[in-house]
Amino acid sequence: MVKASVFLMLVLTVLVFMGLRWRERRTTTALPGPRLGWIARQRAQADRWVTAAAIAAVGTTVLLGGLHWLRVWQG
């Protein structure tokens, strides 16, 4: 069960990261601004990964917790 939850969290993290990157690119193309330096780009990407991991952790907890409670209520 632990391996499955870690795999689920990893998959969710990558999917959320891709969604955050897509959303950021879609919103920033409308407003051209100054190009970011290398350090600023790396910091933005690290922030995106941390945000994705946090969202995936909450999603995994809710999903697996809900499945657990369904099993408890069934008997």
C-alpha positions in Angstrom: 0.0 0.0 0.0 2.9 2.4 0.7 4.4 1.8 -2.7 1.1 2.5 -4.4 0.6 5.7 -2.4 4.1 6.9 -3.2 3.6 6.1 -6.9 0.2 7.9 -6.8 1.7 11.0 -5.2 4.6 11.0 -7.8 2.2 10.8 -10.7 -0.1 13.5 -9.3 2.9 15.7 -8.6 4.1 15.5 -12.3 0.5 16.0 -13.6 -0.1 19.0 -11.3 3.4 20.4 -12.3 2.5 20.2 -16.0 -0.8 21.9 -15.3 0.7 24.7 -13.4 3.4 25.2 -16.1 0.7 25.3 -18.8 -1.4 27.7 -16.8 1.5 30.0 -16.2 2.6 30.0 -19.8 -1.0 30.7 -21.0 -1.4 33.7 -18.7 2.1 35.2 -19.3 1.9 35.1 -23.1 -0.8 37.7 -23.0 1.4 40.1 -21.0 4.9 40.3 -22.4 7.3 41.4 -19.7 11.0 41.4 -19.0 12.8 38.1 -19.5 13.8 36.4 -16.2 17.4 35.6 -15.4 18.6 32.0 -14.9 18.3 32.2 -11.1 14.8 33.6 -11.3 13.7 30.9 -13.7 15.2 28.2 -11.5 13.5 29.7 -8.4 10.1 29.8 -10.3 10.5 26.2 -11.3 11.4 25.1 -7.8 8.4 27.0 -6.5 6.2 25.2 -9.1 7.6 21.8 -8.0 6.9 22.5 -4.3 3.4 23.7 -5.0 2.7 20.7 -7.2 4.0 18.4 -4.4 1.9 20.1 -1.8 -1.3 19.8 -4.0 -0.4 16.1 -4.8 0.1 15.4 -1.0 -3.4 16.8 -0.2 -5.0 15.0 -3.1 -3.4 11.7 -2.2 -4.4 12.0 1.4 -8.0 12.8 0.5 -8.2 10.1 -2.1 -6.7 7.3 0.0 -8.5 8.5 3.2 -11.8 8.5 1.3 -11.1 5.0 0.1 -10.2 3.9 3.6 -13.5 5.3 5.0 -15.5 3.6 2.3 -13.9 0.3 3.4 -14.7 1.0 7.0 -18.3 1.9 6.3 -18.8 -1.2 4.2 -18.2 -3.4 7.1 
